[in-house]
Amino acid sequence: MAERSTPSTASRRRTAAAVALAAGLTGWGTVPASAADAPALALGHIADIKDLPSGGTAKVPVSVINKGQTEAKGAILHVQVSYGLKLDHAFSNCEYIDNPASTRFGASRAICVLDETLAPGTAYAASQQLPIGTESRALNENTAWSVAPYSEETLAQLRGTAKPAKGTGPALKLVEQSTEPRAHVGHSQYITVKNTADMSVTGATLSGKTGDIVTAGLTVTNKGPGWTGYSLAPYGSFDPVVELDVTPPPGTTALTDDACQRGKGTTVICKLTTWDKLGLVSGDSHTFPLKLRIDKVVENATGSVTFRNLGVSPEQDPNKANNSTRIVLNGTGDTTGGTSDGGTTTGGSSSGGSTSGTTGTSGSSATSGTSGSTSSSGASGTSGTSGTSGTTGSTGSTGSTTAAGTTGTSGSTGSTTGGLAATGSDNTVMLGAAAASLVAAGGAVFAVARRRRAHSQG
């Protein structure tokens, strides 16, 4: 039977809290009717948009149908857009809540009050298409739509504590139409933008002796210009922002943790979850500190690291050459790990624990935090300050940004603190990436990424 990873108690609590928060917030569906014969409004189908030009504006047609038994005296249309999108303040009867510039991965929203009376069993179309613009970071985006019968309570709930801005254009109206649309209570729309995001992965060059536990800082960097993040896909499924397939160097055993879990055989899968980081904008990096126990010293032992395109599809990554790299343990000569488009420097004590430096100058980066002193716990100082005792680095332009010395050890009795060992058994772990769409009234967080299915849609 396949072995499963068990989320930590803290992880389960965070997941439960996030799900409860998302369930208690508005914007993802209609307010339920209090009686069977009350108005029941639904949205017509809202089509996905593919290959919107960067800097362009999407024009979205919207329709509403009253599926209930009684008329609705007015309606509230609500739309929320992901971090790469923006809402034009186009209609005077709409209120706009823009994502503050200081809020990373926040959402912008619009709340439109429609005065028309909606008869039961009747369909209506918005008098104008709703414009949605793109930011320079836009890549794989979402919009979330909902509609509800008008009430002051619903309006107040949608506003929350925010101070909306009124639109300046003409009023948006509903016009009766003869064709009944396919109805949805709430609707999630996907928008892909003609943009790119260069995702680069950096490996590590380490050294150590039998029994040592060394740390390979495996770093993923988004070189932009597009961003990538999380998305609430239909039916509540989520895709990770980053996923790495890691084959440890021969003679080592990977010690798994919350982020890096056992895959098939001796491989390890490292996933960036929503609790680590909501997304990666241009210039952002994330490092997985993968611990390796040296069971047997093998000269030039070389493992591999491959970035899996998830939030960014293969055709959106312009430089696939830097999607794979190596982990080199006890290398000789010029054997190093690092990105495929540049070398790295080897820092730290003789037992490793350091990753690559950023400048490649002698002793100026990636040096051991404690000059390689022995530590019974297997961990040296966390300051990672530069010094003269660090191994002289070879020149390299794209080394990892993770400073050495954070886990570097020279003690042969370092204890295993990284969780369970990834053995050679052919087991697949199903990783439960805790995720929820975090939406706070008043302009908080709405982390969004493109689901995998969207990349294959025509």
Residue, then its C-alpha position, 0 to 999 in steps of 0.5 A: m500500500a502506498e505510504r501517505s504523509t501526515p500533515s502536522t497538527a499546526s498544518r491541519r489547524r492552519t488549513a481548517a482556519a483558512v477553509a473556515l475563513a474562506a467559507g465565511l466570506t462573500g464573493w464566491g456564490t449567491v446569498p441563499a434564499s430564506a424561503a423556497d419561493a424566494p428569488a434565486l439568481a444565477l449567472g449565465h456562463i462566463a467564458d474563459i479568455k485565452d492569450l489576452p495581450s499583455g497590457g490589454t483589456a478583456k471585455v466580459p459579457v455578463s448575464v443573469i437569470n432568476k431561477g426562483q418563483t418570485e421576482a427580485k427587486g434589484a440585484i448585486l453583481h460582485v466580481q473579484v480579480s486576481y493579482g495580475l488584473k485590475l478593474d476599470h472604474a467604468f460604471s457609476n452604480c458600481e463600487y470599486i475596492d482596489n488592491p492596495a499597492s502595499t498588499r502583495f497578492g491582494a485582490s481588486r473587487a467591484i460591487c454593482v447594484l442593479d436596480e431592475t426588477l428581475a422576473p422569475g424564469t427570465a434572463y437578462a444581459a448586462s447593458q455593457q461588457l465589463p472591462i478588466g485590465t492587465e498589469s505588467r505581471a499578469l500571466n495566468e489569472n482568475t476572476a470570481w463572479s457572483v450575483a444575489p438579490y439586492s439587500e442592505e445586509t448583502l451589500a454591507q457584507l460585501r463591502g466589509t470594512a473597505k472604503p469603496a470608490k464610486g465609478t465615474g461612467p454610465a450606469l450598468k443596467l440589465v436588459e431582458q433577453s429571450t435566450e436563457p443562459r446556462a446558469h451558474v450560482g457562482h462562476s470562476q473565469y480563467i484568463t491567460v495573458k501573452n506574457t512569460a515567466d523565466m523560472s530558474v532552479t539552483g542546486a548545490t555543491l557540498s562536501g562531507k564524510t560518512g554519517d554527516i547530515v548536510t543541507a542542500g539549499l535548492t532555490v527556485t527564482n522567478k526572473g519574470p516578468g510574469w508572476t505565479g501563485y495559487s488558484l482556487a480551481p473548480y471543485g476546490s482543488f489547488d496546484p502548487v506554485v513550485e514543485l521540484d523533482v529531486t534525485p539525491p546523490p548516490g550514497t545519500t538518503a534524503l530526510t523528508d520534512d513538511a515541504c520535501q516528501r518521498g516520491k518514487g524510489t529514492t526520489v523526493i518531491c519538494k512543493l511550495t505550499t500556500w503556507d510558505k509563500l502565496g506566490l512568486v513575483s518577478g525577482d522572488s526566490h524560494t529555497f528548500p533546505l533539503k537535508l541529506r545524510i551521507d551513508k557512504v562517501v562517493e567521489n563526485a556523487t551527483g544528484s539532479v533537481t528538475f523544476r516542474n512547470l505548474g503555475v507557469s506552463p512550458e510555453q510560458d517559460p522562455n528559458k527551459a535550460n535553467n529548469s534543471t540542475r545538479i547536487v554535487l557531493n564531494g566533487t573533484g576538479d571543476t565539478t559543481g552544482g548550481t544553475s545550468d546558466g552559471g556556476t556556483t561557489t562552494g562555501g562552508s566547512s568540509s562537511g557541507g551544509s552550505t549552498s552556493g554563493t552569489t558573487g564567487t569571490s574568495g571567502s566573501s560569500a557562502t562561508s561557514g557560520t562557525s569556521g567549520s567547528t564541530s557540532s554535536s547536533g549537526a548544525s553550526g551557527t546561523s549567522g553565516t557571516s563571511g570569514t577567511s575560513g570558508t572554502t574559496g569559491s569559484t567564479g559564478s554569476t548565478g549562484s543560490t541566494t541562500a547564505a551558507g553556514t545556516t546549517g553547515t556542519s562538520g560534526s560527524t555525530g549530527s542528529t537527524t532533525g529533518g523528519l523521516a528518511a526517504t528510503g529506497s522503497d518504491n512508495t508514492v506519497m500523496l501530498g496534501a498541499a494545504a490551500a485556501s483562497l484567502v479573501a478579506a473584505g476591504g482588500a486583503v489576500f487573493a492568491v491566484a494561479r492558473r490550474r493545469r487544465a487551463h494550459s491544455q484548453g483550446 
